[in-house]
Amino acid sequence: MKMKRLVRLITVSFVVLGLGGGPATPQQGGSAPRRVIIFVWDGLRADDVTPETMPNYFALARSGVVFSDHHAIYPTFTMMNSASIATGTYPGTHGFYGNVVYAPKAKGKNAKGASIDFSAPAFIEDFGVVEAVRDSYQGRLTLVSTMLQAAQAKGLTTAAVGKFGAAFIQDYQRGGIILDEDAAMPLSFAKELQNAGYALPRNTANAYDAGVLVLAGSNGDPTAPILIQRLNDGATANPLDRTGALSRRGFKYLTDVFVNYILPTKKPDVSIFWSTRSASSAGSRPLTLSSRRITITAPSLVMSLISRSAALPRAESARTIRMGIPSPASSGRPRCSPSMA
């Protein structure tokens, strides 16, 4: 069945959790329908996951499946690796090479609504920059289809949640639900969240035409980073600061929306949650996701330990997951220029 095939492809190269109780296509043999959640812990070293340092993540690994041969592609740029996770292929196949891209023909505004100077290489961890580059490439940001695009083509619903840039590139055509540190998409979903009493990421209005979406006066900035504690000189960071990752507050918000609204209300068949929370700030806390129809506790996860931000498939696996997408040579789209970040 189509969902079973998708799960098989996903498990080649990603962190996968299967859920019962969703609307996805029934499995072969009459078993209950399942949904899939893919978790990515950006920056998590496998050797940090120990019973002493990260007891809950360690329990996830022991209770699930560990893909011990996974490693980041080189160089370990977030967006380059996230493109490999999105497509299941190496950069030579998907054509995306870094956190900074030189696309001089691109035009557009960044997530904050400011015009982008594409005469110089542009930092691309930003939905506005991604979309401007995508449009300059006639819609082909990657030379092969992403996994979420393939799922959508089969009639499955999807959600991409988490770190700006890395989560957005999973679904850069806006084919499903997207919630990152910058914005909520599509417009109907953003308005649903507002009506449900949720604040929206501060730059959400910039994802649409001017005046289409207005943030509530009390909206605030739910994904704003925690302020860095500094010494009395006002400049030096406090080396004894133990408040945790600067993104902690934002990812608490993203997790809350994902667990308490997206999963129970939208019921996506396939979800990717890309977390920037470091091992030191997240690994010692229990991971329990609950909703009206779903309860997930640590022992139920099927987890892969990821180095940096990508689980890299072997070459034969990459060919399997491409699902008949035309080769780069026949795409007619220029490759992103290699650059440094």
Secondary structure, DSSP 8 states (H G I E B T S, - for coil): -HHHHHHHHHTTTS--EEEESSSS---TTS---EEEEEEEETT--GGG--TTT-HHHHHHHHHS---TT----SS--HHHHHHHHHHSS-HHHH----SEE--TT---B-TTS-B--TTS-EE--SHHHHHHHHHHTTT-SSSS--HHHHHHHTT--EEEEESTTTTGGGGTT--SEEEESS-EESHHHHHHHHHTT----TTGGGGSSTTS----TT---TT------B-TTSSSB-TT--S--TTHHHHHHHHHHIIIIIIIII--SEEEEEE---HHHHTTS---EE-SS-EE-GGG------STT-----HHHHHHHTTT---GGGS----------
